[in-house]
Structure formats: C-alpha cells, structure tokens
C-alpha cells in the first residue's frame, strides 16, 4: 500500500476543475499524509458502533429488559441509519463541503456512542444509537468520493487503506467489547469506550475544513439519485452491495448469539466473531488491488467461501466453527470489492458521490430487513437457527448475481449520457 510522495503531496488538494492545474497552488508535503491519517482513523471508527453490540447482545437484552424481536430492531438499526442518513450525504456535501460534513458526523457519533451507553430504556438507546451511527453512515457514502477526489490515481490502494482500517476497528470492537465489559463490571463500558476512537478520528479532518469548498467548485453539479435508477450497472452494484450487507449485519448482530446458543461462552463466541471480522483485514488489503485485474473471479471465489461457511454452520456448527468463520470472513471480501467498484464504474467525482449514495442508500434498505427477520424467525421458531441460515444462503445468491452483472466493464456515466444527455442537474 505504499503511496508515492508526490501523490501524497497533492492529498489536500482536490482534483481541479477543467482548465486549472495543481501547479497553480503551493504544495504542502504534509497535506497528503494528513488526508491519509484522516481516512485511516475514520475507517477505524466506521463500524465500532455496530460490532460492539453483537457480543454484548445478551447482556444488553437483560439490561434493557427486551425480547429477541426487540434485539432484532437494535441489530437492524445500523443498516437503516446507513440508508437514511447516508442518503443525505451527497446533498450535504454538495452544499457545505465534504470535509465539514464528515467532521459534524464524527462529532455526532462521538456524542451518541458515549451517551447511549448510559441509556436506561430501549427507546432512549435506539434514539442515541442513531447519533452513534451517524459517523459511519456519512463516511460510508463520502469515503469513495474523498478517495477519488484526493487520490484519483490511487483508488485501489487508498480504498484498501481505509477498508483495512475499517476491518481493524471492526475486529477490535467485536473482540474487546466483552473483555472491557468484564473488566469494568458492566456492559455499558464495553459499548461507551469506543467514543474515544471516534473523537480521535475527527481531529485530522479539522485541519481540512478551512479550505473546504462546496462541490460545484471542484467537479460539477450534483447528480440526482433518481437518474441513477436508469442504470443497469447502478442496480447491479446495489443488489450486490445490499445483499452482501444483509449477510454482514446478520453476522455482526447474531453470530455471537448463534454460537452461544450452541453452548459456547460469551467470550468464546465474541472471539469467533472477532476472528471473522479480523479476516477482513488481509482481505481488505488485497481485494481492492486485485479488483483492477478482474472482479468476476473474485465474486465467484468469495461467494463459494460463504456458501461453504453457511452450510457448515447448519450441519456442524461447533465441529468446524473456526473453519466456518475463516470461510465466511474470506467471503466477506465482497464488501471492499463493491466499494472499489463504485469508483471503477464511474468517471467523475460527482458521479462517484451520487453512485455511492444510490448504491448504499438503497442497498442498506435491502439489508435492513435481514437482522430484524432473524430475530423474528428465532422468536417464531423457539430459537431454531435453520431458517436464519437459509436466509443467509438466499442473500448470498442475490449478492452473487448482482456482483456477476456489475463486473462488466461499463461506466455508469456512459450508460446514462446517451439516453439522457441532461442527466445532471
């Protein structure tokens, strides 16, 4: 992931509009490294609000006195927030600037992570969780655009940088939330401690907001998301991303509960999920770079890994638990692949931003029903895990089909322009 010094020196300077040059402005050799630090630190905190909950779900249910169905609402909330709050990100960035919006979102996330750990009721916990998830929701949409804006010739490497950091943070939150809760004597500490990471992540962005500009000054006008609904590639990416996210959030929210139901302790189950999440570290380092050589083979390999993992969990849940998590964690590489493909399937920064918003907003709405449906199925079947595994296999089939179609070497800009030359507004 080594990035050339001359490329990093332009990091704070967005891709200039036609007719201008970076040479017209002085280069700061520290600027690129500041952006890299901002991207990496933001990646670290993007999933801590999500994966810290699953290992402590039993304690959370007991502490708030809620059912499996209500717990399903909690595990569904991240994808709903990512869809609704995330859908606002392109519009907000267009009006106020990318960096300012990221700073405000991370500040809200810090407050939410800290205060939701103090909640005494289910509804207060849900409300504060919306704040806690704001940073991840906004970053989900804007990170591909920020990478394309600051490092247009290093999309694969810089996507790998922040998705690898995301994997580290996701793993840490899944693996250390239970030990922190045990050491402190309360599950509340296991959830609230991650506010510190979010607070640190916003610091490097503060140095970037001074020169932040609304979108029209560095790349054209905003593209209406409704226009993107005319693109087959945009829909293929959305199906790929949405059903992959359904699998991911079922995994983060319920895999620990699954293994505890099979007889493992909370710590053992938490480390299995942490191992699953941790595999996304090497996967996130490799997949964005490999994507440039061909996405279709990656889709086939990763889909096969997930299929074997889910069938193994159904037939021999404890006998091969570590193997199933190895296969599932490898197959989860569809996530960084889909983010990389957002950049590869668009030409302009504005298109990348809008495509990211469309794919993730609609995709997370698709994903949102998954974790809730698992809770409903468990309540309806007296904790029988067969149907949740069937749900995972269905989501895998849909994600694989979307990925296969999205792997065509087609740009969304090119699909829209001939049919609708006025697709910008």
C-alpha positions as CSV (number, residue, x, y, z in Angstrom):
1,X,0.0,0.0,0.0
2,X,3.0,2.3,-0.4
3,X,1.9,5.6,-1.9
4,X,4.3,7.8,-3.8
5,X,5.4,11.0,-2.0
6,X,4.4,13.3,-4.9
7,X,0.9,11.8,-5.0
8,X,0.6,12.4,-1.2
9,X,1.7,16.0,-1.6
10,X,-1.5,16.7,-3.5
11,X,-3.7,15.0,-0.9
12,X,-5.3,18.1,0.5
13,X,-5.9,19.5,-3.0
14,X,-8.9,18.0,-4.7
15,X,-8.9,17.2,-8.4
16,X,-9.0,20.6,-10.1
17,X,-11.8,21.5,-12.5
18,X,-11.0,21.5,-16.2
19,X,-8.7,24.3,-17.2
20,X,-6.9,24.6,-13.9
21,X,-3.8,22.9,-12.5
22,X,-2.4,21.8,-9.2
23,X,0.7,23.6,-10.1
24,X,-1.1,26.9,-9.6
25,X,-1.2,26.3,-5.9
26,X,1.6,25.6,-3.4
27,X,2.1,22.0,-2.4
28,X,2.3,21.1,1.3
29,X,4.3,17.9,1.8
30,X,2.3,17.2,4.9
31,X,-1.0,17.6,3.3
32,X,-1.3,14.1,1.8
33,X,-0.2,12.4,5.0
34,X,-2.9,14.3,6.9
35,X,-5.6,13.0,4.5
36,X,-4.2,9.5,4.7
37,X,-4.4,9.8,8.5
38,X,-7.9,11.1,8.4
39,X,-9.0,8.3,6.1
40,X,-7.4,5.6,8.2
41,X,-8.7,6.9,11.5
42,X,-12.2,7.4,10.1
43,X,-12.0,3.8,8.8
44,X,-11.1,2.6,12.3
45,X,-14.3,4.1,13.8
46,X,-16.8,3.4,11.0
47,X,-18.1,0.1,12.4
48,X,-17.3,0.3,16.1
49,X,-20.8,1.4,16.9
50,X,-22.1,-1.8,15.1
51,X,-19.8,-4.7,16.0
52,X,-19.5,-3.7,19.7
53,X,-23.2,-4.6,20.2
54,X,-23.4,-8.2,18.9
55,X,-21.0,-9.8,21.5
56,X,-22.9,-8.0,24.3
57,X,-26.4,-8.6,22.9
58,X,-27.4,-11.0,25.7
59,X,-26.3,-8.5,28.4
60,X,-27.9,-5.7,26.5
61,X,-31.2,-7.6,26.3
62,X,-31.1,-8.3,30.1
63,X,-30.1,-4.7,31.0
64,X,-32.9,-3.1,28.9
65,X,-35.4,-6.0,29.5
66,X,-36.2,-6.6,25.8
67,X,-37.1,-9.7,23.7
68,X,-35.3,-11.2,20.8
69,X,-37.6,-9.4,18.4
70,X,-36.6,-6.0,20.0
71,X,-33.0,-7.1,19.9
72,X,-33.5,-7.6,16.2
73,X,-34.6,-4.0,15.9
74,X,-31.3,-2.9,17.5
75,X,-29.3,-5.1,15.1
76,X,-31.3,-3.7,12.2
77,X,-30.8,-0.1,13.2
78,X,-27.3,0.3,11.7
79,X,-28.4,-0.5,8.2
80,X,-31.5,1.7,8.5
81,X,-29.4,4.6,9.6
82,X,-26.8,3.9,6.9
83,X,-29.6,4.0,4.3
84,X,-31.5,7.1,5.6
85,X,-28.7,9.3,7.0
86,X,-26.3,8.1,4.3
87,X,-28.8,9.2,1.5
88,X,-28.4,12.8,2.7
89,X,-24.6,12.8,2.4
90,X,-24.3,13.7,-1.3
91,X,-26.7,16.6,-0.9
92,X,-25.0,17.9,2.3
93,X,-21.5,17.6,0.8
94,X,-22.7,19.4,-2.3
95,X,-23.9,22.3,-0.1
96,X,-21.4,22.5,2.7
97,X,-18.3,20.6,1.5
98,X,-17.2,17.0,2.1
99,X,-14.8,17.7,5.0
100,X,-17.2,19.8,7.1
101,X,-19.9,17.2,6.8
102,X,-17.5,14.4,7.9
103,X,-16.4,16.5,10.9
104,X,-20.0,17.1,12.0
105,X,-20.9,13.4,11.5
106,X,-18.0,12.2,13.6
107,X,-18.8,14.7,16.3
108,X,-22.4,13.4,16.5
109,X,-21.1,9.8,16.5
110,X,-18.8,10.6,19.5
111,X,-21.7,12.0,21.5
112,X,-24.0,9.2,20.6
113,X,-21.5,6.4,21.4
114,X,-20.9,7.9,24.8
115,X,-24.5,8.7,25.8
116,X,-26.2,5.6,24.5
117,X,-24.1,3.5,27.0
118,X,-25.9,5.4,29.7
119,X,-29.4,4.7,28.4
120,X,-31.9,3.0,30.8
121,X,-34.7,2.3,28.3
122,X,-35.0,0.6,24.9
123,X,-36.3,3.7,23.1
124,X,-33.6,6.0,24.5
125,X,-31.0,3.5,23.5
126,X,-32.4,3.4,19.9
127,X,-32.5,7.2,19.7
128,X,-28.9,7.7,20.9
129,X,-27.8,4.9,18.6
130,X,-28.9,7.0,15.7
131,X,-26.3,9.6,16.7
132,X,-23.7,6.9,17.3
133,X,-24.2,5.6,13.8
134,X,-24.1,9.0,12.1
135,X,-20.4,9.0,11.6
136,X,-20.3,5.6,9.9
137,X,-23.4,6.5,7.8
138,X,-21.9,9.6,6.4
139,X,-18.4,8.1,5.9
140,X,-19.9,5.1,4.1
141,X,-21.1,7.4,1.3
142,X,-18.4,10.1,1.2
143,X,-15.2,7.9,1.6
144,X,-15.2,6.6,-2.0
145,X,-15.6,10.2,-3.3
146,X,-12.9,11.6,-0.9
147,X,-10.5,8.9,-2.2
148,X,-11.3,9.7,-5.8
149,X,-11.1,13.4,-5.1
150,X,-7.7,13.4,-3.3
151,X,-6.1,10.3,-4.9
152,X,-7.7,9.8,-8.3
153,X,-4.8,7.6,-9.5
154,X,-4.6,5.5,-6.3
155,X,-8.2,4.4,-5.9
156,X,-7.4,0.8,-5.2
157,X,-4.6,1.5,-2.8
158,X,-6.4,4.2,-0.8
159,X,-9.6,2.2,-0.7
160,X,-7.5,-0.7,0.7
161,X,-6.1,1.7,3.3
162,X,-9.4,2.8,4.8
163,X,-11.2,-0.5,4.4
164,X,-8.3,-2.3,6.1
165,X,-8.5,0.3,8.9
166,X,-12.3,-0.3,9.0
167,X,-11.5,-4.1,9.4
168,X,-9.1,-3.4,12.3
169,X,-11.7,-1.2,14.1
170,X,-14.5,-3.7,13.4
171,X,-12.4,-6.5,14.8
172,X,-11.3,-4.6,17.9
173,X,-14.9,-3.6,18.7
174,X,-16.1,-7.2,18.3
175,X,-13.2,-8.8,20.2
176,X,-12.6,-6.3,23.1
177,X,-16.1,-5.2,24.0
178,X,-16.7,-8.2,26.2
179,X,-13.3,-8.2,28.0
180,X,-13.7,-4.5,28.6
181,X,-17.2,-5.1,30.0
182,X,-16.0,-7.9,32.1
183,X,-13.1,-5.9,33.5
184,X,-15.3,-2.9,34.3
185,X,-18.2,-5.0,35.6
186,X,-20.8,-3.5,33.2
187,X,-21.7,-3.9,29.5
188,X,-22.1,-0.2,29.4
189,X,-18.4,0.4,29.5
190,X,-17.9,-2.2,26.7
191,X,-20.1,0.0,24.5
192,X,-19.2,3.5,25.6
193,X,-15.4,3.2,25.4
194,X,-15.5,3.4,21.6
195,X,-16.5,7.1,21.7
196,X,-12.8,7.8,22.3
197,X,-11.8,6.4,18.9
198,X,-14.5,8.4,17.2
199,X,-13.2,11.6,18.9
200,X,-9.7,11.0,17.7
201,X,-10.9,10.3,14.2
202,X,-12.4,13.8,13.7
203,X,-9.2,15.6,14.7
204,X,-7.3,15.4,11.4
205,X,-10.4,16.4,9.5
206,X,-10.5,19.7,11.4
207,X,-7.4,20.9,9.6
208,X,-9.1,20.3,6.2
209,X,-12.3,22.3,6.7
210,X,-10.7,25.7,6.5
211,X,-10.2,25.3,2.7
212,X,-13.2,23.1,2.2
213,X,-15.4,24.1,-0.8
214,X,-18.9,23.1,-1.9
215,X,-19.0,20.6,-4.7
216,X,-19.6,22.9,-7.7
217,X,-16.1,24.4,-7.2
218,X,-14.3,21.1,-7.8
219,X,-16.3,18.9,-10.1
220,X,-19.7,19.9,-11.4
221,X,-23.2,19.8,-10.1
222,X,-24.9,17.2,-8.1
223,X,-26.5,14.2,-9.9
224,X,-30.0,13.3,-8.9
225,X,-30.2,9.8,-7.4
226,X,-33.4,9.2,-9.4
227,X,-31.4,9.5,-12.6
228,X,-29.2,6.6,-11.5
229,X,-32.2,4.3,-11.3
230,X,-32.0,4.2,-15.1
231,X,-28.6,2.5,-15.0
232,X,-28.4,-1.3,-15.0
233,X,-24.9,-1.2,-13.6
234,X,-26.0,1.0,-10.7
235,X,-28.8,-1.5,-9.9
236,X,-26.4,-4.5,-10.2
237,X,-24.0,-2.8,-7.8
238,X,-26.9,-2.0,-5.4
239,X,-28.1,-5.6,-5.4
240,X,-24.5,-6.8,-4.8
241,X,-23.9,-4.3,-2.0
242,X,-27.3,-4.6,-0.4
243,X,-27.4,-8.4,0.0
244,X,-23.8,-8.6,1.0
245,X,-24.6,-6.0,3.7
246,X,-27.6,-8.1,4.8
247,X,-25.2,-11.1,5.4
248,X,-22.7,-8.8,7.1
249,X,-25.1,-7.3,9.6
250,X,-26.7,-10.6,10.4
251,X,-23.2,-11.9,11.1
252,X,-22.2,-8.9,13.3
253,X,-25.5,-8.9,15.1
254,X,-26.3,-12.6,15.5
255,X,-23.3,-14.9,15.0
256,X,-22.2,-14.4,18.6
257,X,-25.7,-15.3,19.8
258,X,-25.7,-18.3,17.4
259,X,-22.5,-19.7,18.9
260,X,-23.7,-19.0,22.5
261,X,-26.9,-20.9,21.6
262,X,-24.7,-23.8,20.6
263,X,-23.0,-23.8,24.1
264,X,-20.0,-21.5,23.9
265,X,-19.4,-18.8,26.4
266,X,-19.8,-15.1,25.7
267,X,-16.1,-14.6,25.4
268,X,-15.5,-17.6,23.1
269,X,-18.4,-16.5,20.9
270,X,-17.1,-12.9,20.9
271,X,-13.7,-14.1,19.8
272,X,-15.1,-16.2,17.0
273,X,-16.9,-13.1,15.7
274,X,-13.8,-11.0,16.2
275,X,-11.8,-13.6,14.2
276,X,-14.4,-13.4,11.4
277,X,-14.2,-9.7,11.4
278,X,-10.4,-9.8,11.6
279,X,-10.1,-11.8,8.4
280,X,-11.4,-8.7,6.6
281,X,-8.0,-7.0,7.4
282,X,-5.9,-9.0,5.0
283,X,-8.9,-9.4,2.7
284,X,-9.4,-5.6,2.6
285,X,-5.7,-5.1,1.9
286,X,-5.8,-7.5,-1.1
287,X,-9.2,-7.2,-2.8
288,X,-9.2,-3.6,-3.9
289,X,-5.8,-4.1,-5.7
290,X,-6.9,-7.4,-7.2
291,X,-10.2,-5.8,-8.4
292,X,-8.4,-3.9,-11.1
293,X,-7.4,-7.3,-12.7
294,X,-10.9,-8.7,-12.9
295,X,-13.8,-8.6,-10.5
296,X,-15.8,-11.5,-11.7
297,X,-13.4,-14.2,-10.5
298,X,-13.3,-12.5,-7.1
299,X,-17.1,-12.7,-6.9
300,X,-17.1,-16.4,-7.7
301,X,-14.4,-17.3,-5.2
302,X,-15.9,-15.2,-2.3
303,X,-19.4,-16.5,-3.0
304,X,-18.2,-20.1,-2.8
305,X,-16.4,-19.4,0.5
306,X,-19.6,-18.0,2.0
307,X,-21.8,-20.9,0.7
308,X,-19.5,-23.5,2.4
309,X,-19.4,-21.5,5.6
310,X,-23.2,-21.2,5.9
311,X,-23.8,-24.9,5.1
312,X,-21.1,-25.8,7.6
313,X,-22.8,-23.8,10.3
314,X,-26.0,-25.6,9.5
315,X,-24.6,-29.1,9.6
316,X,-21.7,-29.0,12.1
317,X,-21.9,-25.6,14.0
318,X,-19.2,-26.3,16.6
319,X,-17.2,-29.1,14.9
320,X,-15.8,-26.7,12.4
321,X,-16.6,-23.3,13.9
322,X,-13.2,-21.8,13.2
323,X,-13.2,-23.1,9.7
324,X,-16.7,-21.7,9.0
325,X,-15.6,-18.3,10.3
326,X,-12.5,-18.4,8.1
327,X,-14.6,-19.1,5.0
328,X,-17.2,-16.5,5.9
329,X,-14.6,-13.9,6.7
330,X,-12.9,-14.5,3.4
331,X,-16.2,-14.3,1.5
332,X,-17.0,-11.0,3.2
333,X,-14.4,-9.5,0.9
334,X,-17.3,-8.7,-1.3
335,X,-17.7,-5.5,0.8
336,X,-14.4,-3.8,-0.1
337,X,-14.8,-5.2,-3.7
338,X,-18.2,-3.4,-4.0
339,X,-16.8,-0.1,-2.6
340,X,-13.9,-0.3,-5.1
341,X,-16.2,-1.0,-7.9
342,X,-18.2,2.2,-7.1
343,X,-15.0,4.2,-8.1
344,X,-14.2,1.9,-11.0
345,X,-17.7,2.1,-12.5
346,X,-17.8,6.0,-12.5
347,X,-15.7,8.6,-14.2
348,X,-16.4,11.9,-12.5
349,X,-16.2,12.7,-8.8
350,X,-19.8,13.9,-8.7
351,X,-20.9,10.6,-10.3
352,X,-18.9,8.7,-7.8
353,X,-20.5,10.6,-4.9
354,X,-24.0,10.1,-6.3
355,X,-23.4,6.5,-7.3
356,X,-22.1,5.8,-3.8
357,X,-25.2,7.4,-2.3
358,X,-27.6,5.5,-4.5
359,X,-25.9,2.1,-4.1
360,X,-25.5,2.4,-0.3
361,X,-28.8,4.1,0.5
362,X,-30.9,1.6,-1.4
363,X,-28.5,-1.2,-0.5
364,X,-28.8,-0.7,3.2
365,X,-32.6,-0.5,2.9
366,X,-32.4,-4.0,1.3
367,X,-30.0,-5.1,4.1
368,X,-32.1,-3.7,6.9
369,X,-34.7,-6.4,6.9
370,X,-32.1,-9.1,7.5
371,X,-31.1,-8.7,11.2
372,X,-34.7,-8.0,12.2
373,X,-36.0,-11.0,10.3
374,X,-33.5,-13.2,12.1
375,X,-34.9,-12.0,15.5
376,X,-38.5,-12.6,14.2
377,X,-37.6,-16.1,13.0
378,X,-35.9,-17.1,16.2
379,X,-39.0,-15.9,18.3
380,X,-41.4,-17.7,15.9
381,X,-39.5,-21.0,15.9
382,X,-38.4,-21.2,19.5
383,X,-34.7,-20.3,18.7
384,X,-34.4,-22.7,15.8
385,X,-31.4,-21.4,13.7
386,X,-32.2,-23.4,10.4
387,X,-34.3,-20.6,8.8
388,X,-31.8,-17.8,9.6
389,X,-29.1,-19.9,7.8
390,X,-31.5,-20.3,4.9
391,X,-31.9,-16.6,4.8
392,X,-28.2,-16.1,4.6
393,X,-28.0,-18.5,1.7
394,X,-30.7,-16.6,-0.1
395,X,-28.9,-13.3,0.4
396,X,-25.7,-14.8,-0.8
397,X,-27.4,-16.0,-4.1
398,X,-28.7,-12.5,-4.7
399,X,-25.4,-10.8,-3.9
400,X,-23.5,-13.1,-6.2
401,X,-25.9,-12.5,-9.1
402,X,-25.6,-8.7,-8.6
403,X,-21.8,-9.0,-8.5
404,X,-21.7,-11.0,-11.7
405,X,-23.6,-8.4,-13.6
406,X,-21.8,-5.4,-12.0
407,X,-18.4,-6.9,-13.1
408,X,-19.0,-5.9,-16.7
409,X,-16.5,-3.2,-17.8
410,X,-19.1,-0.4,-18.1
411,X,-19.2,3.1,-16.6
412,X,-22.5,4.4,-15.3
413,X,-21.7,7.8,-16.8
414,X,-21.6,6.2,-20.2
415,X,-24.9,4.3,-19.6
416,X,-26.8,7.4,-18.7
417,X,-25.4,10.0,-21.1
418,X,-26.7,8.6,-24.4
419,X,-30.2,8.0,-23.1
420,X,-30.4,11.2,-21.1
421,X,-27.8,13.9,-22.0
422,X,-29.3,16.2,-19.3
423,X,-28.8,13.7,-16.5
424,X,-27.0,16.3,-14.4
425,X,-29.0,18.9,-12.6
